[in-house]
């Protein structure tokens, strides 16, 4: 286990890091929104960072195209001036789907994610060929069909059948779980993990995997007119195996939000951070945050 004897500092707000960074790559779920509402203080802090010349790109494992994610965020009240751009795992999955033009795909996930396939059709100029699992040439996994009533183990037989056909799975959201309000539900990553354990080939496009960080840095370079040095970029997120691990793999600093998805583990009873719990998460992520914060404040 990684030694955390020298404690990771806890900051009260982003002002404590002012001047150290030119850009923020910010997680969305658990940091800016809970799926039902946005967090005004977080939005205000990011706006202040931008007002002082910084750039903000949201980096999300949402399984929907960028434009659809943007509409969802604005629809629940997140101000447009809180960020410059965003990149989603769904957008990167979409680009891979388009590159497979002509191949038939099976959608493993809820109907609400149909926007991903409709957008693929728009960009291709013809409907994407969606078929059943017995006819498919690849699989796009966006989640469980009934996330509030099912668990990943319920899919073992279905996944085994896909593996028997040696189908590649595109995982549009590597998250294992996500909090929606007070509920915690399984995501596409939980199914992809089980498929990989069976020997199935899985392509992951979101955090902690490299493609989404490369895409985010491309967006920053476009906004800035030139690449932003990695030492001047900080990632902010609440997931140890996604945000913290991904920042570490990308060579970026990370501010780890402690009141997010790991809140009950890190702060049992709402108390101070449990050092042993923090050590376990750092060890699991294989990366150490530059700072901790309960939430995003300026």
Secondary structure, DSSP 4 states (H G I P E B T S, - for coil): -----SPPPB-SSGGGGTTT-SEEEE--BTTTB-SS-B-HHHHHHHHHHHHTT-EEEEEE--SS-HHHHHHHHHHTT--GGG-SEEEEHHHHHHHHHHHTTT--EEEES-GGGHHHHHHHHHHHTS---B--TTT-SEEEE-S-TTTTT--GGGGHHHHHHHHHTT-EEEES---SEEEETTEEEE-HHHHHHHHHHTT--EEE-STTSHHHHHHHHHHHHHHHTSPPPGGGEEEEES-IIIIIHHHHHTT-EEEEETTSTTHHHHSGGG-S--HHHHHHHHHHHT---SEEESS---
